[in-house]
Amino acid sequence: MLVLANWSVFAQSASIILREGLEVVLVLAALVAYVRKSDAGSKLWAVYAGAGAGILASIAVAVLVETFFDGHQNPLVEGGIFLAAAALMIYVSGWLFVRQDPRAWQAYLKSHAEQALQANSQLLAISVLAGLSVLREGAESILFVHTLAVTEGWSASLFAGLVVAFAVMLGLFVIMQVVSIHLPLRPLFIGTSALLLIMALKFIGSGLMELQENHLLPDTDIAILPSWWEAIGLNPTWEALMIQVLVLAGVIGTFVVMHVRSATLSTSTGR
């Protein structure tokens, strides 16, 4: 029975980190791969600095929540972090998609030969996005692990679960970096752009869910959705789905308008 209890604690601690951390790994890996492909490897500090700040902020938020709110996070703050991260993801996603054409990217690099990804709005957005992604999942993970430790004790099984989970995420991060090095520019940028857009839509649903669960927004369940929809963390309400569809339609519409304008400009200049 003791062995089973230890395995149970191990599985719970590992699942907390993996469940909350895999999304962070995907976002950070995509941002790092993008910076490297942009011939701006010296600017990787922006991603890591943002992630580091997110870790420190996660610890601070977890301590504040545990001390002053008895472990219950403020839904407005949590929902706001989700929506802010989603907005940054959409911004960076669009920026990448516009430059997925190798000719457009080469023109961009040429015009920014000595300034590529320096301390400007783009670099700041990437750093803040990394920090928000870590903060959103980090504070919650710390609270969950602390709760598990309070109920089960700080055992070797708990620490083993944490170590294994972090090792798995680190391995995934390294694999994604190795694979991205060998990818051509266009598929990497398109893939990263698509990933960030999908994550943004999910974050929008999650942010709205935080507000709905606390009766700050109306919620109307969609009965026709499959059971796995909510199981993977998607928001099964009409309000969230309509907002996500509107955001997606706005993103697609913006890309179409930009493509038409670019084609028109190319035709008028004889290119």
C-alpha positions as CSV (number, residue, x, y, z in Angstrom):
1,M,0.0,0.0,0.0
2,L,2.9,2.4,0.8
3,V,4.4,1.7,-2.7
4,L,1.1,2.5,-4.4
5,A,0.8,5.7,-2.4
6,N,4.3,6.7,-3.4
7,W,3.6,6.0,-7.1
8,S,0.4,8.0,-6.7
9,V,2.3,11.0,-5.4
10,F,4.9,10.6,-8.1
11,A,2.2,10.5,-10.8
12,Q,0.4,13.5,-9.4
13,S,3.4,15.7,-9.1
14,A,4.7,14.8,-12.6
15,S,1.2,15.3,-14.1
16,I,0.9,18.8,-12.6
17,I,4.1,20.0,-14.2
18,L,3.5,18.2,-17.5
19,R,-0.1,19.4,-17.8
20,E,0.7,23.0,-17.0
21,G,4.1,23.1,-18.6
22,L,3.9,21.6,-22.0
23,E,2.1,24.6,-23.5
24,V,4.9,26.8,-22.1
25,V,7.5,24.6,-23.7
26,L,5.8,24.8,-27.1
27,V,5.6,28.6,-27.0
28,L,9.2,29.1,-25.7
29,A,10.6,26.6,-28.2
30,A,8.8,28.3,-31.1
31,L,10.1,31.8,-30.0
32,V,13.6,30.5,-29.6
33,A,13.5,28.8,-33.0
34,Y,12.2,32.0,-34.6
35,V,14.9,34.2,-33.1
36,R,17.6,31.8,-34.2
37,K,16.3,31.6,-37.8
38,S,16.2,35.4,-37.8
39,D,20.0,35.5,-37.7
40,A,19.7,37.2,-34.3
41,G,20.9,34.4,-32.0
42,S,22.6,37.0,-29.8
43,K,19.1,38.2,-28.9
44,L,18.0,35.0,-27.3
45,W,18.5,36.6,-24.0
46,A,15.1,38.4,-24.5
47,V,13.3,35.1,-24.6
48,Y,15.2,33.6,-21.6
49,A,15.0,36.9,-19.7
50,G,11.2,37.0,-20.2
51,A,10.9,33.3,-19.1
52,G,13.1,34.0,-16.1
53,A,11.0,37.0,-15.1
54,G,7.9,34.8,-15.5
55,I,9.3,32.2,-13.1
56,L,10.1,34.9,-10.5
57,A,6.7,36.4,-11.0
58,S,5.1,33.0,-10.7
59,I,6.7,32.4,-7.3
60,A,5.7,35.9,-6.1
61,V,2.1,35.5,-7.3
62,A,1.8,32.0,-5.8
63,V,3.1,33.3,-2.4
64,L,0.7,36.3,-2.5
65,V,-2.3,34.1,-3.4
66,E,-1.5,31.5,-0.8
67,T,-0.9,34.2,1.9
68,F,-3.7,36.7,1.2
69,F,-6.3,34.7,-0.7
70,D,-6.1,31.3,0.9
71,G,-4.8,29.7,-2.3
72,H,-7.6,31.1,-4.5
73,Q,-6.5,33.1,-7.5
74,N,-8.4,36.2,-8.6
75,P,-10.4,35.4,-11.7
76,L,-10.0,38.9,-13.1
77,V,-6.2,38.7,-12.8
78,E,-6.1,35.2,-14.2
79,G,-8.4,35.9,-17.0
80,G,-6.6,39.1,-17.8
81,I,-3.3,37.2,-18.1
82,F,-4.8,34.7,-20.4
83,L,-6.3,37.5,-22.7
84,A,-3.1,39.6,-22.6
85,A,-1.0,36.6,-23.6
86,A,-3.5,35.8,-26.4
87,A,-3.2,39.3,-27.8
88,L,0.6,39.1,-27.9
89,M,0.4,35.7,-29.5
90,I,-1.8,37.0,-32.3
91,Y,0.5,40.0,-32.8
92,V,3.6,37.8,-33.0
93,S,1.8,35.2,-35.1
94,G,0.8,37.9,-37.7
95,W,4.3,39.4,-37.7
96,L,5.7,36.0,-38.5
97,F,3.2,35.1,-41.2
98,V,3.7,38.3,-43.0
99,R,7.4,37.5,-43.3
100,Q,7.2,33.9,-44.2
101,D,7.9,34.8,-47.8
102,P,11.7,34.4,-48.2
103,R,11.8,37.5,-50.4
104,A,9.9,39.6,-47.8
105,W,12.2,38.3,-45.0
106,Q,15.4,39.0,-46.9
107,A,14.1,42.5,-47.6
108,Y,13.3,43.0,-44.0
109,L,16.8,41.8,-42.9
110,K,18.5,44.0,-45.5
111,S,16.6,47.1,-44.2
112,H,17.4,46.2,-40.6
113,A,20.9,44.7,-41.1
114,E,22.3,46.4,-38.0
115,Q,19.1,46.5,-36.0
116,A,17.5,43.1,-36.4
117,L,15.5,42.2,-33.3
118,Q,17.2,44.9,-31.1
119,A,15.4,46.4,-28.1
120,N,12.3,47.5,-30.1
121,S,8.6,46.7,-29.9
122,Q,9.1,43.3,-31.5
123,L,11.8,42.2,-29.1
124,L,9.8,43.5,-26.2
125,A,6.7,41.7,-27.4
126,I,8.6,38.4,-27.6
127,S,10.1,38.8,-24.1
128,V,6.7,39.8,-22.6
129,L,5.0,36.9,-24.3
130,A,7.6,34.4,-22.9
131,G,7.1,35.9,-19.4
132,L,3.3,35.8,-19.5
133,S,3.3,32.2,-20.8
134,V,5.4,31.1,-17.9
135,L,3.5,33.2,-15.4
136,R,0.1,31.9,-16.5
137,E,1.1,28.3,-15.9
138,G,3.9,28.7,-13.3
139,A,1.9,30.3,-10.5
140,E,-0.9,27.7,-10.8
141,S,1.7,24.8,-10.9
142,I,3.4,26.1,-7.7
143,L,0.0,26.3,-5.9
144,F,-0.9,22.8,-7.1
145,V,2.4,21.3,-6.0
146,H,2.2,23.1,-2.7
147,T,-1.3,21.7,-2.1
148,L,-0.1,18.2,-2.9
149,A,2.8,18.6,-0.6
150,V,0.6,19.8,2.3
151,T,-1.7,16.8,1.9
152,E,0.9,14.1,1.1
153,G,4.1,15.5,2.5
154,W,7.4,16.6,0.8
155,S,8.4,13.0,-0.1
156,A,11.0,11.6,-2.4
157,S,8.2,10.4,-4.7
158,L,7.0,14.0,-5.0
159,F,10.4,15.3,-5.9
160,A,11.0,12.4,-8.3
161,G,7.8,13.3,-10.1
162,L,8.9,16.9,-10.5
163,V,12.4,15.9,-11.7
164,V,11.0,13.5,-14.3
165,A,8.5,16.0,-15.6
166,F,11.1,18.8,-16.0
167,A,13.4,16.3,-17.7
168,V,10.7,15.4,-20.2
169,M,9.9,19.0,-20.9
170,L,13.6,19.9,-21.3
171,G,14.0,16.9,-23.7
172,L,11.0,18.1,-25.8
173,F,12.5,21.6,-25.9
174,V,15.9,20.3,-27.1
175,I,14.2,18.1,-29.7
176,M,12.2,21.0,-31.1
177,Q,15.3,23.1,-31.3
178,V,17.3,20.4,-33.2
179,V,14.4,19.9,-35.6
180,S,13.9,23.6,-36.2
181,I,17.5,24.1,-37.2
182,H,17.1,21.9,-40.2
183,L,13.7,23.4,-41.3
184,P,13.6,25.9,-44.2
185,L,12.5,29.4,-43.3
186,R,9.0,29.3,-44.8
187,P,7.6,26.2,-43.0
188,L,9.2,27.2,-39.7
189,F,7.6,30.7,-39.8
190,I,4.3,29.4,-41.0
191,G,4.3,26.6,-38.4
192,T,5.3,29.0,-35.6
193,S,2.6,31.5,-36.7
194,A,-0.1,28.8,-36.8
195,L,1.0,27.4,-33.4
196,L,0.8,30.8,-31.7
197,L,-2.6,31.6,-33.3
198,I,-4.0,28.2,-32.1
199,M,-2.6,28.9,-28.6
200,A,-4.1,32.4,-28.7
201,L,-7.5,31.0,-29.5
202,K,-7.2,28.5,-26.7
203,F,-6.0,31.2,-24.3
204,I,-9.0,33.4,-25.2
205,G,-11.3,30.5,-24.4
206,S,-9.5,29.8,-21.1
207,G,-9.6,33.5,-20.1
208,L,-13.3,33.7,-20.8
209,M,-13.8,30.5,-18.8
210,E,-12.2,32.1,-15.8
211,L,-14.7,34.9,-15.9
212,Q,-17.6,32.7,-16.7
213,E,-16.9,30.3,-13.8
214,N,-17.0,33.3,-11.4
215,H,-20.3,34.6,-13.0
216,L,-18.6,37.6,-14.5
217,L,-19.7,36.7,-18.0
218,P,-22.7,34.6,-19.2
219,D,-22.1,31.0,-20.3
220,T,-24.3,28.9,-22.5
221,D,-23.1,25.3,-22.9
222,I,-22.8,23.8,-26.4
223,A,-24.5,20.4,-26.1
224,I,-23.4,19.2,-29.5
225,L,-19.7,19.4,-28.8
226,P,-17.8,16.1,-28.3
227,S,-16.7,15.1,-24.8
228,W,-13.0,15.6,-25.6
229,W,-13.5,19.3,-26.4
230,E,-13.5,20.2,-22.7
231,A,-11.2,17.4,-21.7
232,I,-8.3,19.1,-23.7
233,G,-9.0,22.5,-22.1
234,L,-11.3,24.1,-24.7
235,N,-14.2,26.3,-23.6
236,P,-17.5,24.5,-24.5
237,T,-19.7,27.6,-24.5
238,W,-21.3,29.6,-27.3
239,E,-19.9,32.9,-26.0
240,A,-16.3,31.7,-26.2
241,L,-16.8,30.0,-29.5
242,M,-18.4,33.1,-31.1
243,I,-15.6,35.4,-29.8
244,Q,-12.9,32.9,-31.1
245,V,-14.6,32.7,-34.5
246,L,-14.7,36.5,-34.6
247,V,-11.0,36.8,-33.7
248,L,-10.1,34.1,-36.3
249,A,-12.2,35.8,-39.0
250,G,-10.5,39.2,-38.1
251,V,-7.1,37.6,-38.4
252,I,-7.9,35.9,-41.7
253,G,-9.5,39.1,-43.1
254,T,-6.4,41.1,-42.1
255,F,-4.1,38.7,-43.9
256,V,-6.3,38.7,-47.0
257,V,-6.4,42.5,-47.1
258,M,-2.6,42.7,-46.7
259,H,-2.1,40.1,-49.4
260,V,-4.3,42.0,-51.8
261,R,-2.6,45.3,-51.1
262,S,0.8,43.6,-51.6
263,A,-0.2,42.1,-54.9
264,T,-1.7,45.4,-56.0
265,L,1.5,47.3,-55.1
266,S,3.7,44.7,-56.9
267,T,1.5,45.0,-60.0
268,S,1.6,48.8,-60.0
269,T,5.4,48.8,-59.6
270,G,5.8,46.3,-62.4
271,R,7.3,43.5,-60.2
